[in-house]
Amino acid sequence: QVQLAESGGGLVQAGDPLRLTCTASVGTFTTMGWFRQPPWKERECGGVISWSGSVSYFAESVKGRATLSRDVARNTVALQMNSLKPEDTAVYYCAVGQEGIPEPPKPPSSWRPDYWGQGTQVTVSS
């Protein structure tokens, strides 16, 4: 059974960077990514990254502030976000799956993962 272990969440100050990592226990996945769900809002896909790690796409809300990296050998994906804002406060979920990365104009949120992490809370204080 696939388990996704997330780490790196917590309380951060506005303007600080954040790094979240996720490791899949078993399996290999075409696409890996991160979703987030702010309080009282729907879940959105923050970004997705391809098998090779050479292609990634991001939601408009984080574009320019977020990068994704992937280590296929270690089955990990990392989300690096800079210049955090209070509106980045959310539960962040790692996700993996066999569906290919959605190519523009399809938004990252059109991707349908097969497995989800339990989520890690990120709170950005102003």
Beta strands, then each sheet from edge to edge (+ up, - down):
strand 1: 4-7
strand 2: 10-13
strand 3: 18-24
strand 4: 31-37
strand 5: 44-49
strand 6: 56-58
strand 7: 66-71
strand 8: 76-81
strand 9: 90-97
strand 10: 115-116
strand 11: 120-125
sheet 1: 1+ 3- 8+ 7-
sheet 2: 2+ 11+ 9- 4+ 5- 6+
sheet 3: 2+ 11+ 9- 10+
end
